[in-house]
Amino acid sequence: MANRKKKLSEFDGRDVLQATLTITKTGDGLSKTMAIDPAEFHIGEKLYVVMEVEVAKIRFDLIPDTEAFKRVHITEAGTVAIVDGGVVADVLSQQQKKIEAVAGVERLPGTTPGDKD
């Protein structure tokens, strides 16, 4: 997983408190992938999609009721691949744990599949 600094750089002398990512042209990459490797998927089936993106623009939006900004990264999709879940399982598991920690969720050792605690 990519490690990034926690504090965002100021913009126009004001704090930047949030960052988001928008991905454009995803249909282009997925359409090319499906043209090469056509597949049928079923309702409820989980897919794991790996996507190369390039930052095309950066925008700063004011956060309502503050004097601070949100940094919006606008990216364009490049190569896209549908992969087996095992390829990304560890990365997704680590990210889910981070999301839960920020939300205040605490897991009991041994209650998560794959945990060795």
The 8 nearest C-alpha neighbors of each residue, nearest first, counted from 0:
[[1, 2, 90, 94, 93, 91, 3, 89],
 [0, 2, 3, 4, 90, 94, 93, 5],
 [3, 1, 0, 4, 5, 94, 6, 90],
 [2, 4, 1, 5, 6, 0, 7, 18],
 [3, 5, 6, 2, 7, 8, 1, 18],
 [4, 6, 3, 7, 2, 8, 16, 17],
 [7, 5, 4, 8, 16, 15, 3, 9],
 [6, 8, 15, 5, 9, 16, 4, 14],
 [9, 7, 15, 10, 6, 14, 13, 16],
 [10, 8, 14, 13, 15, 12, 7, 11],
 [11, 9, 12, 13, 14, 15, 8, 68],
 [10, 12, 13, 9, 14, 68, 15, 59],
 [11, 13, 10, 9, 14, 15, 67, 8],
 [14, 12, 10, 9, 11, 67, 15, 66],
 [13, 15, 9, 67, 16, 68, 10, 12],
 [14, 16, 68, 9, 67, 69, 7, 17],
 [17, 15, 69, 14, 68, 67, 7, 18],
 [18, 16, 69, 15, 70, 19, 68, 7],
 [17, 19, 70, 69, 71, 20, 16, 72],
 [20, 18, 71, 72, 70, 21, 17, 69],
 [19, 21, 72, 71, 73, 22, 18, 74],
 [20, 22, 73, 74, 72, 23, 19, 71],
 [21, 23, 74, 75, 73, 76, 20, 25],
 [22, 24, 75, 25, 74, 76, 21, 73],
 [23, 25, 27, 26, 76, 75, 22, 28],
 [26, 24, 76, 27, 23, 28, 29, 22],
 [25, 27, 29, 24, 28, 30, 23, 31],
 [28, 26, 30, 24, 25, 29, 31, 76],
 [29, 27, 31, 79, 30, 25, 26, 78],
 [30, 28, 32, 26, 31, 27, 79, 33],
 [29, 31, 33, 27, 32, 28, 26, 34],
 [32, 30, 34, 28, 29, 33, 27, 35],
 [31, 33, 29, 35, 30, 34, 36, 28],
 [32, 34, 37, 36, 30, 35, 31, 29],
 [35, 33, 31, 32, 37, 36, 30, 29],
 [34, 36, 32, 33, 37, 31, 30, 38],
 [37, 35, 33, 34, 32, 38, 31, 81],
 [38, 36, 33, 34, 35, 39, 32, 30],
 [39, 37, 36, 40, 33, 34, 35, 32],
 [40, 38, 41, 37, 33, 36, 42, 44],
 [39, 41, 38, 44, 42, 46, 45, 43],
 [40, 42, 44, 43, 39, 45, 46, 38],
 [43, 41, 44, 40, 45, 39, 46, 38],
 [42, 44, 41, 45, 40, 46, 39, 47],
 [43, 45, 41, 42, 46, 40, 47, 39],
 [46, 44, 43, 47, 84, 42, 41, 40],
 [47, 45, 48, 44, 81, 84, 82, 83],
 [46, 48, 82, 81, 84, 83, 49, 45],
 [47, 49, 81, 80, 82, 46, 50, 79],
 [50, 48, 80, 79, 81, 47, 82, 51],
 [49, 51, 79, 78, 52, 48, 80, 76],
 [50, 52, 77, 78, 76, 79, 49, 53],
 [53, 51, 76, 75, 77, 74, 50, 54],
 [52, 54, 74, 75, 55, 76, 51, 77],
 [53, 55, 74, 56, 73, 72, 75, 52],
 [54, 56, 74, 73, 53, 75, 57, 72],
 [57, 55, 73, 54, 72, 58, 74, 71],
 [56, 58, 72, 71, 73, 59, 70, 55],
 [57, 59, 71, 70, 60, 72, 56, 73],
 [58, 60, 70, 69, 68, 71, 61, 57],
 [61, 59, 69, 68, 62, 58, 70, 71],
 [60, 62, 68, 67, 63, 69, 59, 66],
 [61, 63, 68, 65, 67, 69, 60, 64],
 [64, 62, 65, 61, 66, 67, 68, 60],
 [63, 65, 62, 66, 61, 67, 68, 60],
 [66, 64, 67, 63, 62, 61, 68, 14],
 [65, 67, 68, 61, 13, 62, 64, 14],
 [68, 66, 14, 65, 15, 13, 62, 61],
 [69, 67, 61, 15, 62, 60, 59, 16],
 [68, 70, 17, 60, 18, 59, 15, 16],
 [69, 71, 18, 59, 58, 17, 19, 68],
 [72, 70, 19, 58, 57, 18, 20, 59],
 [73, 71, 57, 20, 21, 19, 74, 56],
 [74, 72, 21, 56, 55, 54, 57, 20],
 [73, 75, 54, 22, 55, 53, 52, 21],
 [76, 74, 23, 52, 53, 22, 24, 55],
 [75, 77, 52, 25, 24, 51, 23, 22],
 [76, 78, 51, 52, 28, 79, 75, 50],
 [77, 79, 51, 28, 50, 76, 80, 52],
 [80, 78, 50, 28, 49, 29, 77, 51],
 [81, 79, 49, 48, 82, 50, 32, 78],
 [80, 82, 48, 47, 49, 46, 79, 83],
 [83, 81, 47, 48, 80, 84, 86, 49],
 [82, 84, 85, 86, 47, 81, 87, 46],
 [85, 83, 86, 87, 47, 88, 82, 46],
 [84, 86, 88, 83, 87, 89, 82, 47],
 [87, 85, 84, 83, 88, 82, 89, 90],
 [86, 88, 90, 85, 84, 89, 91, 47],
 [89, 87, 85, 91, 90, 84, 86, 92],
 [90, 88, 92, 91, 87, 93, 85, 86],
 [89, 91, 93, 87, 92, 88, 94, 0],
 [92, 90, 94, 88, 93, 89, 95, 87],
 [91, 93, 89, 95, 94, 90, 88, 96],
 [94, 92, 96, 90, 91, 95, 89, 97],
 [93, 95, 97, 91, 96, 92, 90, 98],
 [94, 96, 98, 92, 97, 93, 91, 99],
 [95, 97, 99, 93, 94, 98, 100, 92],
 [98, 96, 100, 94, 95, 99, 101, 93],
 [99, 97, 95, 101, 96, 100, 94, 102],
 [98, 100, 104, 102, 96, 97, 101, 95],
 [99, 101, 103, 97, 102, 104, 98, 96],
 [100, 102, 98, 103, 99, 97, 104, 96],
 [101, 103, 99, 100, 104, 98, 97, 105],
 [104, 102, 100, 101, 99, 105, 98, 97],
 [105, 103, 99, 100, 102, 106, 101, 96],
 [106, 104, 103, 107, 100, 99, 96, 102],
 [107, 105, 108, 104, 110, 111, 109, 96],
 [106, 108, 110, 109, 105, 111, 116, 104],
 [109, 107, 116, 110, 106, 111, 114, 115],
 [108, 110, 116, 111, 114, 107, 115, 112],
 [111, 109, 108, 107, 112, 106, 114, 113],
 [110, 112, 114, 109, 113, 108, 106, 107],
 [113, 111, 114, 110, 109, 115, 92, 108],
 [112, 114, 111, 115, 109, 110, 116, 92],
 [115, 113, 111, 112, 116, 109, 108, 110],
 [114, 116, 113, 109, 108, 112, 111, 110],
 [115, 108, 109, 114, 110, 107, 113, 111]]
